[in-house]
Amino acid sequence: MKRTLLLTAVLAIAASAGLRSAAAPSPDSGRDQLLAAREAVWRDWFAGDQAALEREVPPETIAISASETNWHNQKEILQSAADFHTGGGKLLRLEFPRTEIQRFGDVAMLYSQYVLETESNGKRSEESGRVTEIFVWRNGRWVNPGWHTDAVK
């Protein structure tokens, strides 16, 4: 009887661990998924893709930019993306020359250098800087509830 209970408990724990690992990305695939999620957030912002941004950037988001005094929430982020897109802005180039990742279970921190080139009203501009981004594994996908950018002159 004790042996049956012990075997049942071991099997239940193993099954539970298997379910958790199926729900969370493995450390190896997690890196690829994370980088793809980060790329999507940036590209969707520049494209003004409101539906995608609503899935990628949750309501509790806090974003800090070096060039702005105020911190931004999801609503303001969505509005700034729409304004850039409807104003005719285009993303011409987006690169992340260096990225380091720290992973803590369902939370990951990305530390990156970025370079981007945009065009607005026929004028091209290039920006480069550093970004610290927070990603959380939620409902089977990485979401981006916070970041802090600074520009490099």
Secondary structure, DSSP 8 states (H G I E B T S, - for coil): -HHHHHHHHHHHHHHHHHHHHHHS--HHHHHHHHHHHHHHHHHHHHHT-HHHHHHHS-TT-EEEETT-SS-B-HHHHHHHHHHHHHTT-EEEEEEEEEEEEEEETTEEEEEEEEEEEEEETTEEEEEEEEEEEEEEEETTEEEEEEEEEEE--
